[in-house]
Amino acid sequence: MAEELSIDDAKALLALCASGRLYAVEAWVGAGRSLQVPRAFRKTPLQVAFATGFHSLIELLLRHAPNQQTKNEALSEAVHRRRSDLIDLALTCGAEIGTVPFVDVLGTADKSIVSTFLSRGADPVTGFPFAHAMRELKAKTTLGMYLDCRRQYPELAGKLQQQADMALRQFSCDGNLKWVSLLLWAGADPRSPGPLLEHAEDEHAQDPETHTTAFDEACTWGHIEILKRLNPDPTRDDFGALLEKAAFFARRDTMAHVLTLGANPNNKANGGSAALEACIRHLGWENIDAVLHRHGKHYQTPSYKVLRTRDAIRLLVEHGALWKPDASSLNDARRILYKIEPQVTVELAGMLAKHRACDDAVLHDFLRPPRMQQHLAGCEHQMARIGLTLEGQRKADLRRPDRPSAYVLASYDRETLYREVWAEPTQKVAQRYGISDVALAKVCRQLQVPKPSRGYWAKKTSGRPVPGRPKLPRLTAS
């Protein structure tokens, strides 16, 4: 290693370099004097020469650089200054090309510099430089350099494709529609699973359980326009899974869009809705202040602070989502609701009961524990208004059903009436029988014929999803 100059000599050498006195510096070198300034100095002779832009002086100092590190630093400085001539000079004088991160080379946005590095063996794969450059620069020249690299080095096409897919996932997460469109044009695959760019270096990045797709990210973060641009295909994509992703953060508008595409909300093996369970879990997260600041154990989140999740749950049950939780999920739901005002529990129970979104036995098990009864104390009136007891039993089930009169039994055929009320609106059916729709509703109640709920025909006429027709129950004796 070269001997360090004294402070006075170092100052003199730096002054010669700053004034561009090439021959004086050449004589300094010819006399065998060191070019190594003390470490306390903020600049080296090469850095001062770079500031002057004096090519010959830089070449002289590079040829007599005191160590490899100085040459490598010169290459980095040349890249920073976007000087192709000085980059060639540093490489010719022995600078190591791998010491400059390739993402910094891409940051020059200079195709000739990028081409120089690639032709001399730079690594365009390790560290995902193209993906990082796309996100950091957001310049079309970056995309052009990516395509040029794919054309020139077809053996790297697969690994370069991974970087484009990774960038697409990240831009779908960020909500950048412009770059999503550009990357789709460049051939990025929205169905390609993998880590996000910002997590690509994490130790768990290679775990498939942590992988995601551009579709997943668009749904998770509620970017509807990006989801539309990605153009999911019902023959290739799992809309039920996308619905669950949107439900993870209760992205109601995104959920509504996925449902209009034909998503099946009941995609669990037992016929239940994973999206509905995700929304119920999100009730515990929407009031993020309570999560972050750990409010006291007696604090209950106000109902208005979970409004978005409540709306998302309502959307799902209106589209026929079924809640079929196991014992663990049932307990988790209770724990979440204990920390929220009881009106939310009442509303949830009412929605589940009204839309037949869960079995009566499940609803009863959900509401009957003593702590839940304590939680709902004082809500008996609200529960009664939605036709339930505090234990989750239907008020109607506690009364004797109307006894079908002999006249009703003789005048109406249950199976025929059942088919008719599900084939067209009650008013039209009642007109054929010469009675009012209210009278027909009473007949159906006596004969225990299920009718479509209010709003059923309006939804069906407008093409919106409607609940399926229930089976005709056996007429129970009274």
C-alpha positions as CSV (number, residue, x, y, z in Angstrom):
1,M,0.0,0.0,0.0
2,A,1.3,3.5,-0.9
3,E,2.7,5.7,1.8
4,E,0.4,8.5,2.9
5,L,1.5,12.1,2.1
6,S,2.0,14.6,4.8
7,I,-0.7,17.2,5.2
8,D,1.3,19.9,3.5
9,D,2.2,17.7,0.5
10,A,-1.3,16.4,0.2
11,K,-2.6,20.0,0.0
12,A,-0.1,20.9,-2.6
13,L,-1.0,17.8,-4.7
14,L,-4.7,18.6,-4.5
15,A,-4.0,22.2,-5.5
16,L,-2.2,21.0,-8.6
17,C,-5.1,18.8,-9.5
18,A,-7.7,21.5,-8.9
19,S,-5.8,23.9,-11.2
20,G,-5.4,21.3,-13.9
21,R,-1.6,21.4,-13.9
22,L,-1.1,18.1,-15.8
23,Y,2.7,18.4,-16.3
24,A,3.3,19.3,-12.7
25,V,1.3,16.2,-11.6
26,E,3.1,14.1,-14.1
27,A,6.5,15.3,-12.7
28,W,5.2,14.5,-9.2
29,V,4.5,11.0,-10.3
30,G,7.7,10.7,-12.2
31,A,9.6,11.7,-9.1
32,G,8.1,8.6,-7.4
33,R,6.1,10.6,-4.9
34,S,2.9,9.1,-3.5
35,L,-0.6,10.0,-4.6
36,Q,-2.2,8.7,-1.3
37,V,-3.6,11.6,0.7
38,P,-4.3,11.2,4.5
39,R,-7.7,9.6,5.3
40,A,-8.8,12.7,7.1
41,F,-9.0,14.5,3.8
42,R,-12.5,14.7,2.3
43,K,-11.3,14.4,-1.3
44,T,-8.8,12.4,-3.2
45,P,-6.7,13.7,-6.2
46,L,-9.0,11.6,-8.5
47,Q,-12.1,13.2,-7.1
48,V,-10.7,16.6,-7.6
49,A,-9.7,15.8,-11.2
50,F,-13.2,14.4,-11.9
51,A,-14.6,17.8,-10.7
52,T,-12.4,19.6,-13.3
53,G,-13.4,17.1,-16.1
54,F,-9.8,17.1,-17.3
55,H,-9.6,13.8,-19.2
56,S,-5.8,13.5,-19.5
57,L,-5.3,14.3,-15.8
58,I,-7.8,11.7,-14.8
59,E,-6.1,9.2,-17.1
60,L,-2.7,9.9,-15.5
61,L,-4.1,9.5,-12.0
62,L,-5.9,6.3,-12.8
63,R,-2.8,4.7,-14.4
64,H,-0.9,5.4,-11.2
65,A,-3.8,4.8,-8.7
66,P,-2.3,3.8,-5.3
67,N,-4.8,0.8,-4.9
68,Q,-7.7,-1.1,-6.4
69,Q,-10.3,0.8,-4.3
70,T,-9.3,4.1,-5.9
71,K,-9.9,2.7,-9.3
72,N,-13.3,1.3,-8.3
73,E,-14.3,4.6,-6.7
74,A,-13.3,6.3,-10.0
75,L,-15.6,4.0,-11.9
76,S,-18.5,4.7,-9.5
77,E,-17.8,8.5,-9.9
78,A,-17.8,8.2,-13.7
79,V,-21.2,6.4,-13.6
80,H,-22.6,9.1,-11.2
81,R,-21.4,11.8,-13.7
82,R,-22.8,9.8,-16.7
83,R,-19.4,10.1,-18.5
84,S,-19.1,7.3,-21.0
85,D,-15.5,8.2,-21.8
86,L,-14.4,8.2,-18.2
87,I,-16.2,4.9,-17.6
88,D,-14.3,3.3,-20.5
89,L,-11.1,4.8,-19.1
90,A,-11.7,3.5,-15.6
91,L,-12.5,0.0,-16.9
92,T,-9.4,0.1,-19.2
93,C,-7.2,1.0,-16.2
94,G,-8.5,-2.0,-14.2
95,A,-11.6,-0.9,-12.3
96,E,-13.8,-3.9,-11.4
97,I,-17.2,-3.7,-13.1
98,G,-19.0,-5.6,-10.4
99,T,-18.3,-2.9,-7.8
100,V,-21.0,-0.6,-9.3
101,P,-24.5,-1.9,-8.6
102,F,-26.2,-2.4,-11.9
103,V,-29.3,-0.5,-10.7
104,D,-27.0,2.5,-10.5
105,V,-26.0,2.0,-14.1
106,L,-29.7,1.9,-15.1
107,G,-30.2,5.0,-13.1
108,T,-28.1,6.9,-15.6
109,A,-30.9,6.3,-18.2
110,D,-28.1,6.2,-20.8
111,K,-28.4,3.2,-23.1
112,S,-24.8,3.5,-24.3
113,I,-23.6,3.2,-20.6
114,V,-25.9,0.3,-19.9
115,S,-24.7,-1.4,-23.1
116,T,-21.0,-0.9,-22.1
117,F,-21.6,-2.5,-18.7
118,L,-23.5,-5.4,-20.2
119,S,-20.9,-6.1,-22.9
120,R,-18.2,-6.2,-20.2
121,G,-20.0,-8.8,-18.0
122,A,-22.2,-6.8,-15.6
123,D,-24.9,-8.8,-13.8
124,P,-28.5,-7.6,-14.8
125,V,-30.2,-10.3,-12.6
126,T,-28.8,-10.4,-9.1
127,G,-30.7,-8.0,-6.8
128,F,-33.5,-7.4,-9.4
129,P,-31.9,-4.2,-10.8
130,F,-34.4,-3.7,-13.6
131,A,-37.4,-4.1,-11.2
132,H,-35.9,-1.6,-8.8
133,A,-35.0,0.9,-11.6
134,M,-38.6,0.7,-13.0
135,R,-40.0,1.6,-9.6
136,E,-37.5,4.2,-8.7
137,L,-37.1,6.0,-12.0
138,K,-40.6,5.5,-13.5
139,A,-39.0,6.4,-16.9
140,K,-39.9,4.8,-20.2
141,T,-36.2,4.6,-21.1
142,T,-35.9,2.0,-18.3
143,L,-38.5,-0.2,-20.0
144,G,-36.6,0.3,-23.3
145,M,-33.4,-0.9,-21.7
146,Y,-35.1,-3.9,-20.3
147,L,-36.5,-4.9,-23.7
148,D,-33.1,-4.3,-25.3
149,C,-31.4,-6.5,-22.7
150,R,-33.9,-9.3,-23.4
151,R,-33.3,-9.1,-27.1
152,Q,-29.5,-9.1,-26.8
153,Y,-29.3,-11.8,-24.1
154,P,-32.0,-14.3,-24.8
155,E,-30.4,-16.8,-22.4
156,L,-31.5,-14.4,-19.6
157,A,-35.0,-13.9,-20.8
158,G,-36.6,-16.1,-18.0
159,K,-34.9,-14.2,-15.2
160,L,-35.5,-10.9,-16.7
161,Q,-39.2,-11.9,-17.1
162,Q,-39.3,-12.5,-13.3
163,Q,-38.2,-8.9,-12.7
164,A,-40.9,-7.5,-15.0
165,D,-43.5,-9.7,-13.2
166,M,-42.2,-8.5,-9.8
167,A,-42.4,-4.9,-10.9
168,L,-46.0,-5.5,-12.1
169,R,-47.0,-6.9,-8.7
170,Q,-45.4,-3.9,-7.0
171,F,-47.1,-1.3,-9.2
172,S,-50.4,-3.1,-8.8
173,C,-49.9,-2.7,-5.0
174,D,-48.8,0.9,-5.4
175,G,-51.8,1.7,-7.6
176,N,-49.8,3.0,-10.5
177,L,-52.1,2.4,-13.5
178,K,-49.6,3.9,-16.0
179,W,-46.8,1.5,-15.2
180,V,-49.2,-1.4,-14.9
181,S,-50.2,-0.7,-18.5
182,L,-46.7,-0.3,-19.7
183,L,-45.5,-3.6,-18.1
184,L,-48.5,-5.5,-19.5
185,W,-47.5,-4.1,-22.9
186,A,-43.9,-5.3,-22.3
187,G,-45.2,-8.8,-21.6
188,A,-45.4,-8.9,-17.8
189,D,-47.6,-11.7,-16.4
190,P,-50.3,-10.7,-13.9
191,R,-50.8,-14.3,-12.9
192,S,-47.1,-14.9,-12.0
193,P,-46.8,-15.6,-8.3
194,G,-43.8,-14.3,-6.3
195,P,-42.8,-11.8,-3.7
196,L,-43.3,-8.1,-3.9
197,L,-40.3,-6.0,-4.9
198,E,-40.1,-4.3,-1.5
199,H,-39.9,-7.7,0.2
200,A,-37.8,-9.5,-2.4
201,E,-34.7,-9.5,-0.1
202,D,-36.5,-10.7,3.0
203,E,-35.5,-14.1,4.4
204,H,-39.0,-15.5,3.8
205,A,-39.3,-14.2,0.2
206,Q,-38.8,-17.6,-1.3
207,D,-41.6,-19.1,0.8
208,P,-44.5,-19.8,-1.6
209,E,-47.0,-19.1,1.3
210,T,-45.9,-15.4,1.1
211,H,-46.1,-15.1,-2.7
212,T,-48.8,-13.0,-4.4
213,T,-49.8,-12.0,-7.9
214,A,-50.7,-8.7,-9.5
215,F,-54.4,-9.7,-9.3
216,D,-54.0,-10.3,-5.6
217,E,-52.4,-7.0,-5.0
218,A,-55.0,-5.0,-7.0
219,C,-57.8,-6.7,-5.0
220,T,-56.1,-6.4,-1.6
221,W,-55.5,-2.7,-1.9
222,G,-58.7,-1.9,-3.7
223,H,-57.4,-0.6,-7.0
224,I,-60.4,-1.3,-9.2
225,E,-59.1,0.4,-12.3
226,I,-55.9,-1.6,-12.2
227,L,-57.9,-4.8,-11.7
228,K,-59.9,-3.9,-14.8
229,R,-56.7,-3.2,-16.7
230,L,-55.3,-6.6,-15.7
231,N,-58.5,-8.1,-17.1
232,P,-59.1,-11.3,-15.1
233,D,-60.5,-14.2,-17.0
234,P,-63.2,-16.5,-15.5
235,T,-61.7,-19.5,-17.3
236,R,-58.3,-19.0,-15.8
237,D,-58.6,-17.0,-12.6
238,D,-60.2,-17.9,-9.3
239,F,-62.6,-15.1,-8.7
240,G,-63.6,-16.5,-5.3
241,A,-60.0,-16.2,-4.1
242,L,-59.8,-12.6,-5.5
243,L,-63.0,-11.8,-3.6
244,E,-61.4,-13.1,-0.4
245,K,-58.3,-10.9,-1.1
246,A,-60.5,-7.8,-1.4
247,A,-62.4,-8.8,1.7
248,F,-59.2,-9.0,3.7
249,F,-59.3,-5.2,4.1
250,A,-63.0,-4.9,3.5
251,R,-62.6,-3.2,0.1
252,R,-66.3,-3.0,-0.6
253,D,-66.2,-1.5,-4.1
254,T,-63.6,-4.0,-5.2
255,M,-65.7,-6.8,-3.8
256,A,-68.7,-5.5,-5.6
257,H,-66.8,-5.5,-8.9
258,V,-65.5,-9.0,-8.4
259,L,-69.0,-10.2,-7.6
260,T,-70.3,-8.7,-10.8
261,L,-67.7,-10.6,-12.7
262,G,-69.3,-13.8,-11.3
263,A,-67.3,-14.6,-8.2
264,N,-68.7,-17.4,-6.0
265,P,-68.7,-16.0,-2.5
266,N,-69.0,-19.6,-1.0
267,N,-65.7,-21.0,-2.1
268,K,-64.7,-23.0,1.1
269,A,-64.8,-26.8,1.0
270,N,-67.7,-26.8,3.4
271,G,-69.7,-24.4,1.3
272,G,-69.0,-21.4,3.4
273,S,-67.6,-18.0,2.4
274,A,-63.9,-17.3,3.1
275,A,-64.6,-13.7,2.1
276,L,-67.3,-13.3,4.8
277,E,-64.9,-14.8,7.4
278,A,-62.2,-12.3,6.3
279,C,-64.6,-9.4,6.7
280,I,-65.6,-10.5,10.2
281,R,-61.9,-10.7,11.1
282,H,-61.4,-7.2,9.7
283,L,-64.0,-5.8,12.2
284,G,-61.1,-6.1,14.7
285,W,-58.7,-4.1,12.5
286,E,-60.6,-1.2,11.0
287,N,-60.3,0.9,14.1
288,I,-56.5,1.0,13.8
289,D,-56.1,3.5,16.6
290,A,-57.4,0.9,19.1
291,V,-54.9,-1.6,17.7
292,L,-51.9,0.7,17.7
293,H,-52.6,2.4,21.0
294,R,-53.9,-0.5,23.0
295,H,-56.9,1.2,24.6
296,G,-58.0,-0.1,28.0
297,K,-59.7,-3.5,28.2
298,H,-63.1,-1.9,28.8
299,Y,-62.8,0.2,25.6
300,Q,-65.3,-0.6,22.9
301,T,-64.9,0.6,19.3
302,P,-67.8,2.8,18.3
303,S,-69.9,1.3,15.5
304,Y,-69.2,4.2,13.1
305,K,-65.5,3.3,13.1
306,V,-66.2,-0.1,11.5
307,L,-68.7,1.2,9.0
308,R,-66.7,0.1,6.0
309,T,-66.5,-3.5,7.2
310,R,-70.2,-3.5,8.1
311,D,-71.1,-2.4,4.6
312,A,-68.8,-5.1,3.1
313,I,-70.4,-7.8,5.2
314,R,-73.9,-6.6,4.1
315,L,-72.8,-6.8,0.5
316,L,-71.7,-10.4,0.9
317,V,-74.8,-11.7,2.6
318,E,-77.0,-9.9,0.1
319,H,-75.1,-11.9,-2.6
320,G,-75.7,-15.2,-0.8
321,A,-72.5,-15.6,1.2
322,L,-72.8,-18.3,3.9
323,W,-71.1,-18.2,7.3
324,K,-70.1,-21.7,8.2
325,P,-67.4,-21.2,10.8
326,D,-65.5,-23.9,12.8
327,A,-65.3,-23.7,16.6
328,S,-62.1,-21.7,16.4
329,S,-63.5,-19.1,13.9
330,L,-66.6,-18.8,16.1
331,N,-64.6,-18.0,19.1
332,D,-62.4,-15.5,17.2
333,A,-65.6,-13.7,16.0
334,R,-66.9,-13.4,19.5
335,R,-63.6,-12.0,20.8
336,I,-63.6,-9.4,18.1
337,L,-67.1,-8.3,18.7
338,Y,-66.7,-8.1,22.5
339,K,-64.3,-5.1,21.8
340,I,-66.9,-3.3,19.6
341,E,-70.2,-1.7,20.6
342,P,-72.9,-4.4,21.0
343,Q,-75.1,-2.7,18.3
344,V,-72.6,-4.2,15.7
345,T,-73.2,-7.7,17.0
346,V,-77.0,-7.1,16.8
347,E,-76.6,-5.8,13.2
348,L,-74.5,-8.8,12.2
349,A,-76.9,-11.3,13.8
350,G,-79.8,-9.5,12.0
351,M,-78.1,-9.7,8.6
352,L,-77.2,-13.4,9.1
353,A,-80.8,-14.2,10.1
354,K,-82.5,-12.1,7.5
355,H,-80.5,-13.5,4.6
356,R,-80.3,-17.1,5.9
357,A,-76.6,-16.7,5.8
358,C,-76.0,-19.3,8.5
359,D,-77.8,-22.2,10.1
360,D,-80.0,-21.3,13.0
361,A,-78.0,-23.7,15.2
362,V,-74.8,-21.8,14.3
363,L,-76.4,-18.4,15.2
364,H,-77.7,-19.9,18.5
365,D,-74.2,-21.3,19.4
366,F,-72.7,-17.9,18.4
367,L,-74.9,-15.9,20.8
368,R,-75.6,-18.2,23.7
369,P,-72.3,-18.1,25.7
370,P,-72.7,-16.1,29.0
371,R,-70.1,-13.5,28.1
372,M,-72.0,-12.8,24.8
373,Q,-75.2,-12.5,26.8
374,Q,-73.5,-10.0,29.1
375,H,-72.2,-8.2,26.0
376,L,-75.8,-7.9,24.6
377,A,-77.4,-7.0,27.9
378,G,-79.8,-4.1,27.2
379,C,-80.2,-5.0,23.5
380,E,-83.2,-7.2,23.9
381,H,-85.4,-4.6,22.2
382,Q,-83.1,-4.3,19.2
383,M,-82.9,-8.1,18.9
384,A,-86.7,-8.4,19.1
385,R,-87.0,-5.8,16.2
386,I,-85.0,-8.1,14.0
387,G,-87.0,-11.1,15.1
388,L,-84.4,-12.8,17.4
389,T,-84.1,-13.5,21.0
390,L,-80.8,-12.7,22.9
391,E,-79.9,-16.4,22.5
392,G,-80.2,-16.2,18.7
393,Q,-83.5,-18.0,18.3
394,R,-86.1,-16.7,15.9
395,K,-89.1,-15.2,17.5
396,A,-91.3,-16.9,14.8
397,D,-90.0,-20.3,15.9
398,L,-91.3,-19.7,19.4
399,R,-94.9,-19.3,18.3
400,R,-97.2,-22.0,17.0
401,P,-97.5,-21.7,13.2
402,D,-100.8,-20.7,11.8
403,R,-103.1,-23.7,11.3
404,P,-104.0,-24.1,7.6
405,S,-107.7,-23.8,7.4
406,A,-109.8,-26.4,5.5
407,Y,-110.6,-23.8,2.9
408,V,-106.9,-23.0,2.3
409,L,-106.0,-26.7,2.1
410,A,-108.8,-27.3,-0.4
411,S,-108.1,-24.1,-2.5
412,Y,-104.4,-24.2,-2.9
413,D,-101.8,-26.8,-3.9
414,R,-98.6,-26.2,-1.9
415,E,-96.2,-27.3,-4.6
416,T,-97.9,-25.3,-7.3
417,L,-98.0,-22.2,-5.2
418,Y,-94.3,-22.7,-4.3
419,R,-93.4,-22.8,-8.0
420,E,-95.5,-19.8,-8.8
421,V,-94.2,-17.4,-6.2
422,W,-90.6,-18.2,-7.2
423,A,-91.5,-17.8,-10.9
424,E,-92.9,-14.3,-10.8
425,P,-93.8,-11.5,-8.4
426,T,-96.4,-12.1,-5.7
427,Q,-98.7,-9.4,-7.1
428,K,-99.1,-11.2,-10.4
429,V,-99.6,-14.6,-8.7
430,A,-102.3,-13.0,-6.4
431,Q,-104.1,-11.5,-9.4
432,R,-104.6,-15.0,-10.9
433,Y,-106.1,-16.2,-7.6
434,G,-108.3,-13.1,-7.4
435,I,-106.9,-12.0,-4.0
436,S,-104.5,-9.3,-2.8
437,D,-100.8,-9.9,-2.4
438,V,-101.2,-9.5,1.4
439,A,-103.8,-12.3,1.5
440,L,-101.5,-14.5,-0.7
441,A,-98.7,-13.9,1.8
442,K,-100.9,-15.1,4.6
443,V,-101.8,-18.2,2.6
444,C,-98.1,-18.9,2.0
445,R,-97.4,-18.5,5.7
446,Q,-100.2,-21.0,6.6
447,L,-99.0,-23.5,4.1
448,Q,-95.3,-22.9,5.1
449,V,-94.4,-22.0,1.5
450,P,-91.1,-19.9,1.5
451,K,-91.3,-16.7,-0.6
452,P,-88.6,-14.5,-2.1
453,S,-87.4,-11.7,0.2
454,R,-88.2,-8.1,-0.4
455,G,-86.2,-6.7,-3.3
456,Y,-85.7,-10.1,-4.9
457,W,-87.4,-9.3,-8.2
458,A,-85.9,-5.9,-8.5
459,K,-82.4,-7.4,-8.2
460,K,-83.2,-10.2,-10.6
461,T,-84.7,-7.8,-13.2
462,S,-81.5,-5.6,-13.1
463,G,-79.3,-8.6,-13.5
464,R,-77.8,-8.6,-10.0
465,P,-77.1,-11.8,-8.2
466,V,-80.0,-13.1,-6.0
467,P,-80.2,-15.8,-3.3
468,G,-81.0,-19.3,-4.5
469,R,-84.5,-20.8,-4.1
470,P,-84.8,-22.8,-0.8
471,K,-86.3,-26.2,-0.8
472,L,-90.0,-26.5,0.0
473,P,-90.2,-27.8,3.6
474,R,-92.5,-30.5,4.7
475,L,-95.7,-29.2,6.1
476,T,-95.4,-29.5,9.9
477,A,-98.5,-30.4,12.0
478,S,-99.7,-27.8,14.4
